[in-house]
Amino acid sequence: MKDTCPEPMGAAAAAEFSLGKLAELVGGRCEGDARLPITGVAGIREAEPGQISFLANSRYASYLAKTRASALIVDPAVEVSGLPAIRVPDPYLAFLKVVRLFATPLREGYPPGKSPLAVVSPDSELGADCHLGDFVYVGRACHIGKQVILMPGVVILDQVTLGDGCILFPNVVIRENCRLGDRVIVHAGAVIGSDGFGYAHWGEEHWKIPQIGRVEIGDDVEIGANTTIDRATTGVTRIGRGCKIDNLVQIAHNVEIGANSILVAQVGVSGSTRTEAGVMIGGQAGIAGHIEIGAGATIGAQAGVTKSVPAGTCVSGYPARPHEEAMRWQAAAVRLPEMVKRLKALERELARLKEKLALQEEESA
């Protein structure tokens, strides 16, 4: 199977493969009856006879004895108690490839064509084999690439560019003058190019600063449901190629996210912050504005990042600090109530000793 950006998949499809064929397709070693028919995939706890599952995390090893799966995908060292298996160095990746074999390509449910309820400005260009669902709106001077899927309710305002193979789920909004590369996936309810949060205080009022920049999104980016990416005040808010952004993420104006970065749910990135390539930001982390996150850095879940983070480091906690240091702080915080109790007892004992010493000094005088 190719290791390029995968084709998006929809619902499960009716399919059957022999265990030996699956092993061949994922580059693994078949152990057991190679003719065993496999008709589906599932997690190790939910799997039923006929399905194949996997074990990639030792925390789930206890389910090996309970699973109803007909076969497992495991690494070479795992004991499977006689179950048929496919042995591979990376069971999770192999399982992903197997899931794709049993899933229907999303495009099969969205054949080329334009709904009579869709509206496309006459001066916009549509590439070949696009699908436009009910109530899609495409504004003036837009360029829509080939094989683009726009599901019901998608709104694309003026002068937007969508590359080939993009998929926009229902009710996505792409604001004016934004640019998406090839094979970008945007999930339901996301808004690309909303105004950045910019105001000038004037007397007792807040005057809106016009947001005249745009958003540029690189190839093979995926953006989760209800995520918002603000347009730049001037210039560009940029999402690098290959980034994967989860649901409910907020990316502010003039932010730059480096290639192949991952932002997990409810992350917030403040204005003009820049991350280099390969950064991973855990859920609910908050990133202050006007700082830099170096290449390959990891930001722990719920971290509060108030200053720049060097490349290749892992930080967590609030305010964010090196992860090992943050863990020591957390461990100390757990002991604080008992430490306060002991400190108060020591203070009482010290006061008692001082009082006793003072009495002794008076008696000796």
Backbone torsions as a table, in degrees:
resi	resn	phi	psi	omega
1	MET	NA	145.7	-179.0
2	LYS	-70.8	147.7	178.2
3	ASP	-100.5	15.2	176.8
4	THR	-77.1	176.3	-178.9
5	CYS	-55.0	124.3	-172.5
6	PRO	-72.7	149.6	173.4
7	GLU	-68.7	131.6	178.8
8	PRO	-59.3	143.7	-176.5
9	MET	-114.9	151.9	176.7
10	GLY	-107.8	-134.3	-175.9
11	ALA	-71.6	166.7	178.6
12	ALA	-65.0	143.6	179.2
13	ALA	-111.3	153.7	175.8
14	ALA	-73.4	119.2	-177.9
15	ALA	-155.4	160.4	176.3
16	GLU	-147.7	134.9	176.9
17	PHE	-134.3	149.4	171.1
18	SER	-76.9	155.3	179.2
19	LEU	-59.8	-39.5	179.5
20	GLY	-63.9	-38.9	178.9
21	LYS	-66.0	-41.0	177.8
22	LEU	-62.2	-41.9	178.3
23	ALA	-60.3	-41.1	179.1
24	GLU	-63.9	-42.0	-175.5
25	LEU	-69.5	-28.9	-179.7
26	VAL	-101.5	3.3	178.6
27	GLY	71.0	33.8	-179.1
28	GLY	-110.7	177.8	179.1
29	ARG	-105.4	123.5	-179.0
30	CYS	-79.7	133.1	178.5
31	GLU	-127.0	113.1	-174.9
32	GLY	114.2	-163.1	-175.8
33	ASP	-70.2	109.6	-178.7
34	ALA	-67.5	-18.9	-179.8
35	ARG	-86.5	-3.8	-177.1
36	LEU	-55.5	123.4	-179.4
37	PRO	-77.5	134.0	176.7
38	ILE	-117.5	123.5	-174.0
39	THR	-112.9	0.9	-179.7
40	GLY	-175.9	178.2	-178.9
41	VAL	-132.4	152.1	178.4
42	ALA	-166.1	165.2	173.7
43	GLY	-65.8	160.3	-173.0
44	ILE	-63.9	-27.1	179.8
45	ARG	-83.5	-29.6	-173.7
46	GLU	-98.8	-11.4	-171.5
47	ALA	-61.3	145.2	177.6
48	GLU	-116.3	165.1	175.8
49	PRO	-54.3	138.2	-176.0
50	GLY	97.3	-15.2	-178.6
51	GLN	-102.1	157.5	175.1
52	ILE	-111.9	142.2	178.3
53	SER	-127.8	-168.1	-177.8
54	PHE	-149.6	161.7	172.9
55	LEU	-133.3	113.6	178.6
56	ALA	-122.8	-8.3	-177.3
57	ASN	-127.7	125.0	-176.0
58	SER	-61.7	-19.5	179.0
59	ARG	-63.5	-21.7	-178.9
60	TYR	-101.1	11.5	-177.1
61	ALA	-62.5	-29.3	-178.7
62	SER	-64.2	-20.2	-178.9
63	TYR	-81.1	-7.3	179.4
64	LEU	-59.7	-38.0	-178.0
65	ALA	-77.8	-16.1	-174.5
66	LYS	-107.0	-19.1	-172.3
67	THR	-62.3	145.9	177.1
68	ARG	-99.0	4.0	179.9
69	ALA	-60.1	147.3	178.1
70	SER	-79.1	-21.2	-179.2
71	ALA	-158.0	163.0	-178.3
72	LEU	-131.9	153.7	169.9
73	ILE	-107.9	119.6	-174.2
74	VAL	-141.7	167.7	175.2
75	ASP	-82.1	168.2	-172.0
76	PRO	-61.9	-19.6	-173.5
77	ALA	-94.3	-8.1	-173.6
78	VAL	-81.7	132.8	175.9
79	GLU	-87.0	123.0	-174.6
80	VAL	-109.1	11.8	173.7
81	SER	53.8	43.5	174.1
82	GLY	87.3	-6.5	177.3
83	LEU	-68.1	143.3	171.4
84	PRO	-58.8	147.0	-174.3
85	ALA	-150.7	157.6	166.5
86	ILE	-113.6	122.6	-177.6
87	ARG	-102.9	124.6	-178.9
88	VAL	-141.5	157.1	178.1
89	PRO	-65.3	-32.0	-177.1
90	ASP	-126.8	89.0	-176.4
91	PRO	-61.0	-35.9	-178.0
92	TYR	-64.9	-44.8	178.6
93	LEU	-64.1	-41.5	178.8
94	ALA	-63.8	-39.7	178.6
95	PHE	-63.4	-40.7	177.4
96	LEU	-57.4	-43.6	-179.8
97	LYS	-64.8	-37.4	179.6
98	VAL	-68.5	-41.5	177.8
99	VAL	-55.9	-41.2	-179.4
100	ARG	-62.6	-30.5	178.9
101	LEU	-68.7	-27.0	-177.2
102	PHE	-100.9	8.4	-178.9
103	ALA	-112.3	147.0	177.9
104	THR	-81.5	127.9	174.0
105	PRO	-53.8	132.6	-174.8
106	LEU	-55.2	-35.4	-174.6
107	ARG	-64.2	-22.9	-179.3
108	GLU	-63.1	-25.7	179.0
109	GLY	-88.3	-2.9	-176.5
110	TYR	-134.2	73.8	-177.2
111	PRO	-68.0	159.9	178.6
112	PRO	-56.0	142.0	178.2
113	GLY	150.4	162.9	-177.8
114	LYS	-124.6	124.8	177.0
115	SER	-63.0	143.5	174.7
116	PRO	-64.8	-14.3	178.4
117	LEU	-92.4	-0.4	176.9
118	ALA	-86.9	148.8	-179.8
119	VAL	-121.9	124.3	178.6
120	VAL	-127.3	125.8	178.2
121	SER	-59.1	138.8	-176.8
122	PRO	-63.0	-21.0	-179.9
123	ASP	-96.8	12.1	173.9
124	SER	-95.9	154.0	-177.0
125	GLU	-110.2	131.7	175.1
126	LEU	-112.2	128.8	176.1
127	GLY	-73.4	175.9	-177.6
128	ALA	-68.8	148.0	169.6
129	ASP	62.6	35.4	175.1
130	CYS	-84.9	154.5	173.5
131	HIS	-118.5	124.0	176.4
132	LEU	-120.7	115.5	-177.6
133	GLY	-81.4	-176.5	-179.4
134	ASP	-59.1	139.1	172.7
135	PHE	62.7	22.5	169.2
136	VAL	-71.6	141.7	175.7
137	TYR	-127.0	127.5	176.0
138	VAL	-121.9	119.5	-174.5
139	GLY	-78.8	-163.4	-172.5
140	ARG	-75.0	145.6	169.6
141	ALA	56.5	36.9	176.3
142	CYS	-91.8	153.9	174.6
143	HIS	-124.2	112.8	-178.9
144	ILE	-107.8	124.3	-176.2
145	GLY	-73.1	-172.3	-179.4
146	LYS	-74.8	149.8	171.3
147	GLN	55.0	36.5	176.4
148	VAL	-86.1	139.6	175.7
149	ILE	-112.7	119.8	175.2
150	LEU	-115.7	108.0	-176.0
151	MET	-80.1	170.6	-172.5
152	PRO	-53.0	138.1	174.4
153	GLY	83.3	2.9	178.0
154	VAL	-68.4	135.4	178.1
155	VAL	-119.9	123.1	177.2
156	ILE	-121.6	115.8	-177.6
157	LEU	-84.2	-172.4	-167.3
158	ASP	-64.4	147.2	169.7
159	GLN	60.0	36.2	176.2
160	VAL	-93.1	143.9	174.4
161	THR	-117.4	126.7	172.9
162	LEU	-116.8	129.3	178.3
163	GLY	-75.1	178.7	-178.9
164	ASP	-64.3	143.6	170.7
165	GLY	73.4	13.5	178.3
166	CYS	-69.9	150.0	175.9
167	ILE	-129.3	119.5	177.2
168	LEU	-115.3	119.4	-177.8
169	PHE	-78.4	173.4	-171.9
170	PRO	-55.7	141.9	172.2
171	ASN	65.4	21.9	169.9
172	VAL	-73.1	142.5	176.1
173	VAL	-121.1	124.7	173.5
174	ILE	-113.4	113.4	-177.3
175	ARG	-75.8	170.4	-171.7
176	GLU	-57.9	142.4	170.8
177	ASN	68.6	16.6	176.9
178	CYS	-88.5	158.6	-175.2
179	ARG	-133.6	124.9	177.1
180	LEU	-114.6	137.8	179.8
181	GLY	-77.6	-161.9	-179.2
182	ASP	-78.5	145.7	171.8
183	ARG	59.5	31.5	175.4
184	VAL	-80.0	136.0	177.4
185	ILE	-114.4	126.5	178.6
186	VAL	-124.5	120.7	-174.6
187	HIS	-85.2	169.2	-167.6
188	ALA	-54.1	136.6	172.7
189	GLY	80.8	-2.1	179.4
190	ALA	-71.4	150.3	179.0
191	VAL	-126.2	119.4	-179.8
192	ILE	-109.6	121.6	176.6
193	GLY	94.5	17.2	172.8
194	SER	-63.8	159.2	-177.4
195	ASP	-62.6	138.0	170.2
196	GLY	-66.5	156.9	-176.7
197	PHE	-86.5	88.7	-175.6
198	GLY	-133.0	119.4	-179.1
199	TYR	-140.9	148.9	174.2
200	ALA	-112.0	132.3	-179.8
201	HIS	-80.4	124.4	-177.2
202	TRP	-134.2	105.9	-176.0
203	GLY	64.0	-119.6	178.1
204	GLU	-101.9	8.2	-175.0
205	GLU	-117.8	162.0	174.8
206	HIS	-111.5	115.3	-178.2
207	TRP	-94.3	128.8	-177.9
208	LYS	-69.1	131.1	174.0
209	ILE	-88.9	121.0	-179.9
210	PRO	-55.9	136.4	179.9
211	GLN	-104.1	97.2	-169.4
212	ILE	-108.6	7.1	177.2
213	GLY	-85.3	-159.2	-177.4
214	ARG	-146.8	179.0	172.8
215	VAL	-116.5	135.3	172.8
216	GLU	-122.0	129.1	-177.4
217	ILE	-121.0	127.9	-176.2
218	GLY	-76.3	177.4	-179.7
219	ASP	-63.7	149.0	169.5
220	ASP	62.4	30.0	174.7
221	VAL	-89.6	144.5	173.3
222	GLU	-124.0	131.8	-174.7
223	ILE	-122.8	127.3	-172.5
224	GLY	-76.6	170.5	-177.2
225	ALA	-62.4	138.7	175.8
226	ASN	59.5	22.0	171.5
227	THR	-81.4	148.6	179.3
228	THR	-126.9	133.7	177.7
229	ILE	-125.5	113.5	-174.0
230	ASP	-79.8	145.1	173.9
231	ARG	-69.8	156.9	178.9
232	ALA	-71.6	150.0	172.8
233	THR	-60.6	-53.5	164.5
234	THR	-136.9	152.3	-179.0
235	GLY	86.2	-136.3	-167.7
236	VAL	-137.6	134.7	158.7
237	THR	-90.4	125.9	-169.6
238	ARG	-126.2	131.1	173.8
239	ILE	-112.9	117.5	-174.6
240	GLY	-71.1	162.2	-177.1
241	ARG	-58.6	145.8	173.6
242	GLY	76.2	3.7	179.8
243	CYS	-70.4	147.8	176.2
244	LYS	-123.7	116.9	-174.4
245	ILE	-118.3	126.2	-174.6
246	ASP	-78.5	-175.4	178.8
247	ASN	-69.2	153.0	169.8
248	LEU	58.0	37.9	175.1
249	VAL	-98.3	141.2	176.5
250	GLN	-115.9	120.3	177.1
251	ILE	-117.1	120.7	-171.3
252	ALA	-85.2	179.2	-175.1
253	HIS	-64.0	141.8	175.3
254	ASN	64.9	16.9	173.8
255	VAL	-75.9	147.1	172.1
256	GLU	-124.8	121.6	178.2
257	ILE	-107.1	122.6	-176.3
258	GLY	-69.5	161.7	-175.9
259	ALA	-56.5	144.4	172.4
260	ASN	59.9	29.3	174.5
261	SER	-87.3	159.0	179.2
262	ILE	-126.2	127.8	176.6
263	LEU	-121.7	119.4	-174.3
264	VAL	-89.9	169.1	-169.8
265	ALA	-50.3	140.0	173.2
266	GLN	67.4	19.1	171.3
267	VAL	-70.6	143.8	173.7
268	GLY	-125.9	125.2	179.9
269	VAL	-116.3	119.0	-176.0
270	SER	-78.9	167.8	-170.0
271	GLY	-59.5	143.4	173.6
272	SER	64.9	15.7	173.3
273	THR	-82.0	148.4	-177.4
274	ARG	-128.6	128.8	171.5
275	THR	-112.9	143.1	175.4
276	GLU	-85.8	-173.2	-171.7
277	ALA	-68.6	148.8	169.7
278	GLY	71.2	23.9	178.9
279	VAL	-81.3	142.5	175.9
280	MET	-120.2	125.4	-177.8
281	ILE	-121.3	117.8	-175.6
282	GLY	-73.7	164.7	-175.2
283	GLY	-55.6	139.5	176.1
284	GLN	64.9	13.1	174.8
285	ALA	-71.0	145.2	177.0
286	GLY	-117.5	129.3	-176.3
287	ILE	-114.2	122.9	179.2
288	ALA	-68.1	165.6	-177.7
289	GLY	-82.9	158.7	172.0
290	HIS	63.4	34.6	175.5
291	ILE	-125.9	173.7	-179.7
292	GLU	-125.6	139.7	175.6
293	ILE	-113.4	119.4	-174.2
294	GLY	-71.5	163.4	-176.8
295	ALA	-57.4	135.4	175.1
296	GLY	73.5	7.9	178.8
297	ALA	-72.6	154.1	177.2
298	THR	-122.0	129.5	178.0
299	ILE	-110.7	119.9	-177.5
300	GLY	-68.5	159.5	178.9
301	ALA	-57.5	139.2	177.9
302	GLN	62.5	17.1	176.8
303	ALA	-70.9	149.6	173.4
304	GLY	-113.8	102.9	-173.4
305	VAL	-94.6	114.3	-175.3
306	THR	-109.9	-7.9	178.2
307	LYS	-145.7	167.7	-175.4
308	SER	-60.4	149.9	-177.7
309	VAL	-117.0	125.9	-179.3
310	PRO	-65.8	157.1	179.3
311	ALA	-59.7	143.3	172.0
312	GLY	74.2	6.4	-178.2
313	THR	-100.6	163.3	177.9
314	CYS	-121.7	123.8	179.5
315	VAL	-124.8	156.7	177.2
316	SER	-157.9	175.0	177.7
317	GLY	81.8	177.6	177.5
318	TYR	-134.0	125.8	-11.6
319	PRO	-65.3	150.4	-174.5
320	ALA	-61.0	137.4	177.9
321	ARG	-144.5	170.6	178.5
322	PRO	-49.0	138.5	-168.8
323	HIS	-56.2	-44.3	-179.0
324	GLU	-62.7	-39.4	177.6
325	GLU	-65.5	-41.8	179.1
326	ALA	-62.6	-37.9	178.1
327	MET	-64.6	-38.1	177.4
328	ARG	-65.2	-40.3	176.8
329	TRP	-60.9	-44.1	-179.7
330	GLN	-64.0	-41.9	178.9
331	ALA	-62.8	-40.1	178.6
332	ALA	-66.4	-38.5	-178.7
333	ALA	-62.4	-35.9	178.8
334	VAL	-62.2	-33.2	-177.5
335	ARG	-87.4	-4.4	-174.6
336	LEU	-58.2	-45.6	-179.8
337	PRO	-57.1	-44.5	179.0
338	GLU	-67.1	-38.2	178.6
339	MET	-65.1	-39.1	176.5
340	VAL	-64.1	-41.7	178.7
341	LYS	-60.7	-45.3	179.0
342	ARG	-65.9	-39.1	179.3
343	LEU	-62.2	-43.0	178.9
344	LYS	-63.7	-39.3	177.6
345	ALA	-64.0	-40.5	177.7
346	LEU	-65.7	-38.4	177.4
347	GLU	-63.6	-40.8	177.8
348	ARG	-63.9	-41.2	179.5
349	GLU	-65.7	-40.4	178.1
350	LEU	-64.0	-40.9	178.0
351	ALA	-63.3	-40.2	179.0
352	ARG	-64.2	-42.2	179.7
353	LEU	-66.1	-39.6	177.6
354	LYS	-62.7	-40.9	178.8
355	GLU	-64.4	-42.3	178.9
356	LYS	-64.1	-42.1	179.1
357	LEU	-64.2	-39.1	178.6
358	ALA	-63.3	-40.2	177.9
359	LEU	-64.7	-40.5	179.5
360	GLN	-63.5	-39.2	179.5
361	GLU	-66.1	-38.5	178.3
362	GLU	-65.1	-41.7	-178.7
363	GLU	-66.7	-37.7	-179.0
364	SER	-73.1	-25.5	178.8
365	ALA	-74.6	NA	NA
